[in-house]
């Protein structure tokens, strides 16, 4: 990282949301110290951790900017506070349980420079403990109204070595162009945790920005550190949030039956696994999503007014399932 202040046009900001992640932070931050790109600022937005994260940062990583939140505001709340504090032309979100390749920032900045139409860059995310297997090679959104990770759990055999456009970038290592964020906004705090990156991807795509998958931008991720019952609840709820808020009416007319059938299947699967805590959490989340529909319709009107691309284009970037 640079010792003197670089021009803001060259600065790359990395925002790391943290909640009791002290055991992960040294690996994550040491990897950022090894970046070949010279102008990197690192911001940790801390969700009122009680595990000594703050003392660790003050002692071992004085170059890191700590933004301390008074309570746990979730992934979205921490990321938004961190992004508001960031000064760079490019702003990346990075999970605290990751390790980035030394050339990660260079690869992302290069991708943005060669593709001015790209408002987002998705990294090649591999599993931390199985580094020849994928977590994601960029994210997709299906014609049944469900997001997913390209290549999840697949062995890396070169099948995702090509730079290409994808729907959105996984929030665990998503990079955004500042100009895009200024236009479409930050993460939606209503999402709190899970699928907030897909919602931002929808808003960016509607406004005419693209997402580029950069296979040379490599990140290793400890998947076991996040998710669980909490993830099941927010997955169930936030999938409905996206359908109501982001999907344009013409796509509802084309695929509405598939959207409804997918939600019904999710509910039936959860009912069949009722004894499991995660299944019950999924159902609670879906119920919360349905209750929120009247409130989401107001957001929907604002989002749909920003659309600058054709319905056929949006249809073309959906994954058939």
C-alpha positions as CSV (number, residue, x, y, z in Angstrom):
1,X,0.0,0.0,0.0
2,X,1.1,3.5,-0.7
3,X,2.9,5.5,2.0
4,X,1.8,8.9,0.5
5,X,-1.5,10.0,-0.6
6,X,-2.2,9.0,-4.3
7,X,-4.5,10.9,-6.6
8,X,-8.0,9.8,-5.9
9,X,-8.4,8.8,-9.6
10,X,-5.9,6.0,-8.9
11,X,-7.1,5.0,-5.5
12,X,-8.7,1.6,-5.0
13,X,-10.8,1.3,-1.8
14,X,-11.4,-2.0,-0.1
15,X,-14.3,-2.1,2.4
16,X,-14.3,-5.1,4.8
17,X,-17.4,-5.6,7.0
18,X,-16.5,-7.2,10.2
19,X,-18.4,-8.8,13.1
20,X,-16.2,-10.8,15.6
21,X,-13.9,-11.8,12.8
22,X,-10.6,-11.3,14.6
23,X,-9.4,-14.8,13.8
24,X,-9.8,-14.2,10.0
25,X,-8.5,-10.6,9.8
26,X,-4.7,-11.3,9.8
27,X,-4.9,-13.5,6.7
28,X,-7.2,-11.1,4.9
29,X,-5.2,-8.0,5.7
30,X,-1.7,-9.5,5.2
31,X,-2.9,-10.4,1.7
32,X,-3.9,-6.9,1.0
33,X,-0.5,-5.7,2.2
34,X,1.1,-7.8,-0.6
35,X,-0.9,-6.3,-3.4
36,X,1.1,-5.3,-6.5
37,X,-1.1,-2.3,-7.1
38,X,0.4,0.7,-5.3
39,X,-2.7,2.7,-4.3
40,X,-5.0,0.7,-2.0
41,X,-6.9,2.0,1.0
42,X,-8.4,-0.5,3.4
43,X,-11.5,0.3,5.5
44,X,-12.9,-2.0,8.1
45,X,-16.5,-1.3,9.0
46,X,-17.0,-3.0,12.4
47,X,-20.4,-4.1,13.6
48,X,-19.7,-3.7,17.3
49,X,-17.4,-6.7,17.6
50,X,-16.7,-8.0,21.0
51,X,-13.7,-10.3,20.2
52,X,-10.9,-7.8,20.3
53,X,-11.0,-7.0,16.5
54,X,-10.5,-3.3,17.3
55,X,-7.4,-3.8,19.4
56,X,-5.9,-6.2,16.8
57,X,-6.3,-3.5,14.2
58,X,-4.8,-0.7,16.3
59,X,-1.8,-2.9,17.3
60,X,-1.0,-4.7,14.0
61,X,-2.6,-2.8,11.2
62,X,-2.3,1.0,11.8
63,X,-2.7,1.7,8.1
64,X,-6.3,0.4,8.1
65,X,-9.1,2.8,8.6
66,X,-11.5,1.6,11.3
67,X,-15.1,2.7,11.1
68,X,-16.8,1.7,14.3
69,X,-20.6,1.1,14.3
70,X,-22.4,1.3,17.6
71,X,-24.4,-1.9,17.0
72,X,-24.6,-4.7,14.4
73,X,-26.1,-3.2,11.3
74,X,-25.7,-6.3,9.2
75,X,-23.6,-6.8,6.1
76,X,-25.4,-4.0,4.2
77,X,-25.2,-1.5,7.0
78,X,-21.5,-2.0,7.5
79,X,-20.7,-2.0,3.8
80,X,-22.6,1.2,3.2
81,X,-20.9,3.0,6.0
82,X,-17.6,1.8,4.7
83,X,-18.4,2.8,1.1
84,X,-19.4,6.2,2.2
85,X,-16.0,6.6,3.9
86,X,-14.1,5.3,0.9
87,X,-12.3,7.8,-1.3
88,X,-11.3,5.7,-4.3
89,X,-12.5,5.7,-7.9
90,X,-13.2,2.0,-7.4
91,X,-14.7,0.5,-4.3
92,X,-14.5,-3.2,-3.5
93,X,-16.4,-5.2,-0.9
94,X,-14.4,-8.0,0.6
95,X,-15.4,-10.6,3.2
96,X,-13.2,-10.7,6.2
97,X,-12.7,-14.5,5.7
98,X,-10.9,-14.2,2.4
99,X,-7.4,-14.1,1.1
100,X,-6.8,-12.3,-2.2
101,X,-4.1,-13.1,-4.7
102,X,-1.2,-10.5,-4.8
103,X,-2.4,-9.3,-8.3
104,X,-6.1,-9.1,-7.4
105,X,-6.4,-5.3,-7.3
106,X,-4.2,-4.9,-10.4
107,X,-6.5,-7.3,-12.3
108,X,-9.7,-5.5,-11.2
109,X,-8.4,-2.0,-12.0
110,X,-7.2,-3.3,-15.4
111,X,-10.6,-4.8,-16.2
112,X,-12.3,-1.5,-15.4
113,X,-9.8,0.4,-17.5
114,X,-10.4,-1.8,-20.6
115,X,-14.2,-1.9,-20.2
116,X,-15.7,1.6,-19.5
117,X,-19.2,0.1,-19.8
118,X,-18.5,-2.1,-16.8
119,X,-19.8,-0.8,-13.5
120,X,-19.0,-4.0,-11.7
121,X,-16.2,-6.6,-11.8
122,X,-16.7,-10.1,-10.4
123,X,-13.7,-12.0,-9.2
124,X,-12.7,-15.7,-9.6
125,X,-13.6,-16.9,-6.1
126,X,-12.2,-20.3,-5.0
127,X,-12.6,-22.2,-1.8
128,X,-10.0,-21.4,0.8
129,X,-9.3,-25.0,1.8
130,X,-9.9,-26.5,-1.7
131,X,-8.2,-24.0,-4.0
132,X,-8.9,-25.9,-7.1
133,X,-12.7,-25.7,-6.5
134,X,-15.0,-22.7,-7.2
135,X,-17.2,-20.7,-4.9
136,X,-18.2,-18.5,-7.8
137,X,-17.2,-17.2,-11.2
138,X,-19.6,-14.4,-11.1
139,X,-23.3,-14.6,-10.3
140,X,-26.4,-15.3,-12.4
141,X,-30.1,-14.8,-12.2
142,X,-32.5,-17.3,-13.6
143,X,-35.8,-17.1,-15.4
144,X,-37.4,-18.8,-12.4
145,X,-36.4,-15.8,-10.3
146,X,-33.5,-17.2,-8.3
147,X,-29.8,-16.1,-8.1
148,X,-26.8,-18.4,-8.0
149,X,-23.1,-18.7,-8.2
150,X,-21.6,-19.8,-11.5
151,X,-19.4,-22.9,-11.1
152,X,-20.2,-23.4,-7.4
153,X,-18.4,-26.5,-6.0
154,X,-17.0,-27.3,-9.5
155,X,-13.3,-28.2,-9.8
156,X,-11.4,-25.5,-11.7
157,X,-10.5,-27.2,-15.0
158,X,-10.2,-24.0,-17.0
159,X,-13.9,-23.8,-17.7
160,X,-14.1,-20.2,-16.4
161,X,-10.8,-18.8,-17.6
162,X,-12.5,-16.5,-20.2
163,X,-13.3,-12.9,-19.4
164,X,-17.0,-12.4,-20.0
165,X,-20.1,-10.5,-18.9
166,X,-22.2,-12.0,-16.1
167,X,-25.3,-10.8,-14.3
168,X,-23.6,-9.5,-11.1
169,X,-20.7,-9.9,-8.7
170,X,-20.7,-11.8,-5.4
171,X,-20.6,-9.3,-2.5
172,X,-17.8,-11.3,-0.9
173,X,-15.4,-9.7,-3.4
174,X,-17.4,-7.4,-5.6
175,X,-15.7,-4.3,-7.1
176,X,-17.8,-1.3,-8.2
177,X,-17.0,1.8,-10.2
178,X,-17.7,4.9,-8.1
179,X,-19.6,6.5,-11.0
180,X,-22.0,3.6,-11.0
181,X,-22.6,3.8,-7.3
182,X,-23.2,7.5,-7.5
183,X,-25.9,6.8,-10.1
184,X,-27.7,3.8,-8.7
185,X,-27.0,4.0,-5.0
186,X,-25.3,1.8,-2.5
187,X,-26.7,-1.5,-1.0
188,X,-30.3,-1.5,0.1
189,X,-30.2,-1.6,3.9
190,X,-33.5,-3.4,4.0
191,X,-31.7,-6.6,2.8
192,X,-29.4,-6.6,5.9
193,X,-27.7,-9.8,4.8
194,X,-27.9,-12.0,1.6
195,X,-28.8,-11.1,-2.0
196,X,-28.0,-7.4,-1.5
197,X,-25.4,-7.8,-4.2
198,X,-28.0,-9.3,-6.6
199,X,-30.3,-6.3,-5.9
200,X,-27.5,-3.9,-6.7
201,X,-26.7,-5.9,-9.8
202,X,-30.3,-5.5,-10.9
203,X,-30.3,-1.8,-10.4
204,X,-27.0,-1.4,-12.2
205,X,-28.2,-3.6,-15.2
206,X,-31.5,-1.6,-15.4
207,X,-29.5,1.6,-15.6
208,X,-27.3,0.3,-18.4
209,X,-24.1,-0.8,-16.5
210,X,-22.6,-4.2,-17.1
211,X,-20.7,-6.7,-14.9
212,X,-17.5,-8.2,-16.1
213,X,-16.1,-11.4,-14.8
214,X,-12.3,-11.2,-14.5
215,X,-10.7,-14.6,-14.1
216,X,-7.3,-13.1,-13.3
217,X,-8.7,-11.5,-10.1
218,X,-8.4,-14.4,-7.7
219,X,-9.9,-14.6,-4.2
220,X,-10.0,-17.5,-1.8
221,X,-13.0,-17.8,0.5
222,X,-13.8,-19.6,3.8
223,X,-17.4,-20.4,3.1
224,X,-18.0,-21.9,6.5
225,X,-17.6,-18.6,8.2
226,X,-21.0,-17.2,7.1
227,X,-24.6,-18.4,6.4
228,X,-26.5,-21.0,8.4
229,X,-29.9,-20.4,9.8
230,X,-29.5,-16.6,9.4
231,X,-28.8,-17.1,5.8
232,X,-31.8,-19.3,5.3
233,X,-34.1,-16.7,6.7
234,X,-32.7,-13.9,4.6
235,X,-32.5,-16.0,1.4
236,X,-36.2,-16.8,1.8
237,X,-37.1,-13.2,2.4
238,X,-34.8,-11.3,0.1
239,X,-35.5,-13.5,-3.0
240,X,-39.1,-12.1,-2.8
241,X,-37.7,-8.6,-2.2
242,X,-35.9,-8.8,-5.5
243,X,-38.8,-10.2,-7.5
244,X,-41.1,-7.4,-6.3
245,X,-38.6,-4.5,-6.4
246,X,-36.3,-5.2,-9.3
247,X,-37.9,-7.4,-12.0
248,X,-39.6,-5.3,-14.7
249,X,-43.3,-5.9,-15.5
250,X,-42.7,-7.3,-19.0
251,X,-40.4,-10.0,-17.5
252,X,-43.1,-10.8,-14.9
253,X,-45.5,-11.3,-17.8
254,X,-43.0,-13.7,-19.5
255,X,-41.9,-15.6,-16.5
256,X,-44.3,-14.8,-13.7
257,X,-45.7,-18.4,-13.6
258,X,-42.1,-19.7,-13.2
259,X,-41.4,-17.2,-10.4
260,X,-44.5,-18.3,-8.5
261,X,-43.8,-22.0,-9.0
262,X,-40.2,-21.6,-7.8
263,X,-41.4,-19.9,-4.6
264,X,-44.0,-22.6,-4.1
265,X,-41.4,-25.3,-4.5
266,X,-39.1,-23.5,-2.0
267,X,-42.0,-23.4,0.5
268,X,-42.9,-27.1,0.0
269,X,-39.3,-28.2,0.3
270,X,-39.1,-26.3,3.6
271,X,-42.3,-27.8,4.9
272,X,-41.1,-31.3,4.1
273,X,-38.0,-30.5,6.2
274,X,-40.0,-28.7,8.9
275,X,-38.0,-30.3,11.8
276,X,-34.9,-28.5,10.6
277,X,-34.2,-25.0,12.0
278,X,-33.0,-23.8,8.6
279,X,-36.2,-24.9,6.9
280,X,-38.3,-23.1,9.5
281,X,-36.2,-20.0,9.1
282,X,-36.7,-20.1,5.3
283,X,-40.4,-20.2,5.8
284,X,-40.3,-17.3,8.2
285,X,-38.3,-15.3,5.7
286,X,-40.7,-16.0,2.9
287,X,-43.6,-14.9,5.1
288,X,-41.7,-11.7,5.9
289,X,-41.1,-11.1,2.2
290,X,-44.8,-11.4,1.4
291,X,-45.8,-9.1,4.2
292,X,-43.4,-6.5,2.9
293,X,-44.9,-6.4,-0.6
294,X,-46.9,-3.2,-0.1
295,X,-43.9,-1.3,1.1
296,X,-41.7,-2.7,-1.6
297,X,-44.0,-1.5,-4.3
298,X,-43.0,2.1,-3.5
299,X,-39.3,1.1,-4.0
300,X,-40.2,-0.7,-7.2
301,X,-41.6,2.4,-8.8
302,X,-38.4,4.3,-8.1
303,X,-36.2,1.5,-9.4
304,X,-38.2,0.8,-12.6
305,X,-38.0,4.5,-13.5
306,X,-34.3,4.2,-13.8
307,X,-34.4,1.6,-16.6
308,X,-32.4,2.6,-19.7
309,X,-32.1,-0.8,-21.4
310,X,-34.5,-2.9,-23.3
311,X,-36.5,-5.8,-21.9
312,X,-35.0,-8.1,-24.6
313,X,-31.5,-7.2,-23.3
314,X,-32.5,-8.0,-19.7
315,X,-34.0,-11.2,-20.9
316,X,-30.8,-12.1,-22.7
317,X,-28.7,-11.9,-19.5
318,X,-31.0,-14.2,-17.5
319,X,-30.0,-17.8,-17.2
320,X,-32.5,-20.4,-18.5
321,X,-33.5,-23.0,-16.0
